[in-house]
């Protein structure tokens, strides 16, 4: 499964008012693992950045003046997202701006004609109803370090969202193991690869076995006629080989 975590920064809040995209940041996930591929571009919006937006992302008119226009990076961007599932926090905002930019290009498709879209904000609200579900709030909830997020940035926010999404949907973020116990690539290079040969097998000692038996007896006594489930399952397992021989 190929997924793209995507975020944008813009000159303002409404594309209908002529506001434009000034940054796109995308990270690729393959089978829920970061592949290392990304798409990141700053874009000349050909209009001023509003002061309120500047306070959010810090991308000034001077900084953006020599950057490519959207039409110059559009084909590469569309090739990167085509056929993937897009993971976007508050997707209506980013998709609305992307569709507005694509509408300026003759014959360009809409975002949903190229890729499926999953709104992680909607997902978070389903999982955590009645709670704050901004990206910062989710980072705190899932203990994702966002200390570098003094300003918003499309690529940084995509990195944070990728971690949050994997944790929010119950997947491993850094360490992956195949069914044979071998090592698979890790998303976080700071985490060492798994080495099955270093596992230590430790058997229970006599005292531990006796303590376990005493606990089972206590459970069996409390359970009454039904007895302890552990003992019943263990007895069934011991009887299985005999039944095969009959």
C-alpha positions as CSV (number, residue, x, y, z in Angstrom):
1,X,0.0,0.0,0.0
2,X,1.4,3.4,-1.0
3,X,0.4,6.4,1.1
4,X,1.6,10.0,0.9
5,X,1.5,12.3,4.0
6,X,0.9,15.8,2.7
7,X,0.8,19.3,4.0
8,X,0.8,22.8,2.5
9,X,1.4,26.3,3.6
10,X,-0.4,29.2,2.0
11,X,-0.5,33.0,1.7
12,X,-3.9,33.2,3.5
13,X,-6.9,31.1,4.4
14,X,-9.2,31.2,1.4
15,X,-8.3,30.2,-2.2
16,X,-11.5,31.9,-3.3
17,X,-9.9,35.2,-2.2
18,X,-7.0,34.6,-4.5
19,X,-4.7,33.1,-1.9
20,X,-2.1,30.7,-3.2
21,X,0.1,27.8,-2.0
22,X,3.7,28.7,-1.1
23,X,5.0,25.3,0.2
24,X,4.2,21.6,-0.3
25,X,5.7,18.9,1.8
26,X,5.1,15.2,1.1
27,X,6.5,11.9,2.6
28,X,6.0,8.5,1.1
29,X,4.9,5.5,3.1
30,X,5.1,2.0,1.6
31,X,3.2,-0.6,3.6
32,X,3.1,1.8,6.6
33,X,6.9,2.4,6.6
34,X,8.7,5.6,5.5
35,X,10.3,4.8,2.2
36,X,12.8,7.7,2.3
37,X,11.1,9.4,-0.7
38,X,9.8,12.9,-0.3
39,X,8.5,15.8,-2.4
40,X,9.2,19.3,-1.0
41,X,9.0,22.6,-2.8
42,X,8.7,26.3,-1.9
43,X,6.6,28.1,-4.5
44,X,6.4,31.7,-5.7
45,X,2.7,32.6,-5.2
46,X,2.9,35.7,-7.4
47,X,1.1,37.7,-4.7
48,X,1.9,39.0,-1.2
49,X,1.8,36.8,1.9
50,X,-0.7,38.1,4.5
51,X,0.7,39.2,7.8
52,X,-1.3,36.7,9.8
53,X,-0.1,33.8,7.6
54,X,3.5,35.1,7.8
55,X,3.2,34.8,11.6
56,X,2.2,31.1,11.3
57,X,4.9,29.9,8.8
58,X,7.5,32.7,8.6
59,X,7.8,32.4,4.7
60,X,8.3,36.0,3.5
61,X,7.7,37.6,0.1
62,X,11.5,38.1,-0.2
63,X,12.2,34.4,0.5
64,X,9.6,33.2,-2.0
65,X,10.5,35.7,-4.8
66,X,13.0,33.4,-6.6
67,X,11.1,30.2,-6.1
68,X,9.4,28.3,-9.0
69,X,5.7,29.0,-9.8
70,X,3.2,26.2,-9.2
71,X,2.9,25.5,-12.9
72,X,6.6,24.7,-13.0
73,X,6.4,22.0,-10.3
74,X,2.9,20.8,-11.0
75,X,3.8,17.8,-13.2
76,X,6.4,16.5,-10.8
77,X,3.9,16.9,-7.9
78,X,1.1,15.1,-9.7
79,X,3.4,12.2,-10.6
80,X,4.4,11.9,-7.0
81,X,0.9,11.6,-5.6
82,X,-0.8,9.8,-8.4
83,X,-2.4,6.5,-7.4
84,X,-1.6,6.9,-3.7
85,X,-3.7,7.4,-0.6
86,X,-3.1,11.0,0.7
87,X,-3.0,11.4,4.5
88,X,-3.9,15.1,5.2
89,X,-4.8,16.8,8.5
90,X,-7.9,18.9,7.8
91,X,-7.9,17.7,4.2
92,X,-10.6,20.1,2.9
93,X,-8.2,23.0,3.4
94,X,-5.2,21.5,1.6
95,X,-7.2,19.8,-1.1
96,X,-9.2,23.1,-1.7
97,X,-6.0,25.0,-2.3
98,X,-4.4,22.2,-4.5
99,X,-7.6,22.0,-6.6
100,X,-7.5,25.8,-7.0
101,X,-3.9,25.7,-8.2
102,X,-4.6,22.8,-10.6
103,X,-7.7,24.6,-12.0
104,X,-5.3,27.3,-13.3
105,X,-3.6,24.6,-15.5
106,X,-5.3,23.6,-18.7
107,X,-6.6,20.0,-18.5
108,X,-5.1,19.2,-15.1
109,X,-7.2,16.8,-13.0
110,X,-8.5,17.4,-9.5
111,X,-6.7,15.9,-6.5
112,X,-9.4,13.2,-5.9
113,X,-9.1,12.2,-9.6
114,X,-5.5,11.2,-9.0
115,X,-5.5,9.9,-5.4
116,X,-7.7,8.9,-2.5
117,X,-7.8,11.2,0.4
118,X,-7.9,10.2,4.1
119,X,-8.6,13.2,6.5
120,X,-6.6,12.4,9.7
121,X,-8.5,15.1,11.5
122,X,-11.7,13.3,10.9
123,X,-10.1,10.0,12.0
124,X,-8.7,11.7,15.2
125,X,-12.2,13.0,16.0
126,X,-13.7,9.5,15.7
127,X,-11.0,8.1,18.0
128,X,-11.0,11.0,20.5
129,X,-14.4,12.6,20.5
130,X,-14.8,15.8,22.5
131,X,-11.0,16.3,22.7
132,X,-8.6,18.7,21.0
133,X,-7.3,17.1,17.8
134,X,-5.0,19.6,16.3
135,X,-1.6,18.3,15.2
136,X,0.0,19.8,18.3
137,X,-2.6,18.2,20.6
138,X,-2.1,14.8,18.9
139,X,1.7,15.1,19.3
140,X,1.2,15.6,23.0
141,X,-1.3,12.7,23.3
142,X,0.9,10.3,21.4
143,X,4.2,11.6,22.9
144,X,5.6,12.7,19.5
145,X,8.4,15.3,19.9
146,X,7.3,18.5,18.3
147,X,9.6,20.8,20.1
148,X,11.1,22.1,16.8
149,X,7.7,23.3,15.6
150,X,8.0,27.0,16.6
151,X,6.6,27.8,13.2
152,X,4.5,25.6,10.8
153,X,6.3,24.0,7.9
154,X,4.9,21.7,5.3
155,X,7.6,19.1,5.5
156,X,8.0,19.2,9.2
157,X,4.3,18.9,9.7
158,X,4.2,16.0,7.3
159,X,6.9,14.3,9.4
160,X,5.0,14.8,12.6
161,X,1.7,13.7,11.0
162,X,3.3,10.5,9.7
163,X,4.4,9.6,13.3
164,X,1.1,10.5,14.7
165,X,-0.9,8.6,12.1
166,X,1.1,5.4,12.6
167,X,0.7,5.5,16.3
168,X,-3.0,6.6,16.1
169,X,-3.7,3.6,13.8
170,X,-1.8,1.1,16.0
171,X,1.3,0.5,13.8
172,X,5.0,0.3,14.6
173,X,6.7,3.7,13.9
174,X,10.4,2.7,14.1
175,X,11.0,-1.0,14.5
176,X,9.5,-3.7,12.2
177,X,9.9,-7.5,12.4
178,X,8.9,-10.1,9.8
179,X,7.2,-13.3,10.8
180,X,10.5,-15.2,10.7
181,X,12.0,-13.0,13.3
182,X,14.4,-11.3,10.9
183,X,15.1,-7.6,10.7
184,X,13.2,-5.4,8.3
185,X,14.1,-1.7,7.4
186,X,13.4,0.7,10.2
187,X,11.7,4.1,9.7
188,X,13.9,5.7,12.4
189,X,17.6,5.2,11.7
190,X,18.4,5.8,15.3
191,X,16.7,2.5,16.2
192,X,19.0,-0.5,15.8
193,X,17.9,-3.4,13.6
194,X,16.4,-6.4,15.4
195,X,18.9,-9.3,15.9
196,X,17.0,-12.5,16.8
197,X,20.3,-14.3,17.8
198,X,20.6,-11.9,20.8
199,X,17.3,-13.1,22.3
200,X,17.8,-15.0,25.7
201,X,15.5,-17.9,26.5
202,X,15.0,-18.1,30.3
203,X,13.0,-21.0,31.8
204,X,11.1,-20.7,35.1
205,X,12.8,-22.1,38.2
206,X,11.4,-24.5,40.7
207,X,10.2,-21.8,43.1
208,X,8.5,-19.9,40.2
209,X,6.8,-23.2,39.1
210,X,5.6,-23.9,42.6
211,X,4.2,-20.3,43.0
212,X,2.4,-20.6,39.6
213,X,0.9,-24.0,40.7
214,X,-0.3,-22.5,44.0
215,X,-2.0,-19.6,42.1
216,X,-3.7,-22.0,39.8
217,X,-5.0,-24.1,42.7
218,X,-6.3,-20.9,44.3
219,X,-8.1,-19.9,41.1
220,X,-9.5,-23.4,40.7
221,X,-10.9,-23.4,44.2
222,X,-12.6,-20.0,43.7
223,X,-14.0,-21.2,40.3
224,X,-15.9,-24.1,41.9
225,X,-17.0,-27.0,39.8
226,X,-15.7,-25.4,36.5
227,X,-12.2,-25.5,37.8
228,X,-9.3,-23.5,36.5
229,X,-9.4,-22.8,32.7
230,X,-5.6,-23.0,32.5
231,X,-5.7,-26.6,33.9
232,X,-8.5,-27.6,31.5
233,X,-6.7,-26.3,28.5
234,X,-3.4,-27.9,29.6
235,X,-5.2,-31.3,30.0
236,X,-6.8,-31.0,26.6
237,X,-3.4,-30.3,25.1
238,X,-1.9,-33.4,26.7
239,X,-4.8,-35.6,25.6
240,X,-4.5,-34.5,21.9
241,X,-1.6,-36.8,20.9
242,X,-3.3,-39.9,22.3
243,X,-6.5,-39.2,20.3
244,X,-4.4,-39.0,17.1
245,X,-3.0,-42.4,17.8
246,X,-6.5,-44.0,18.2
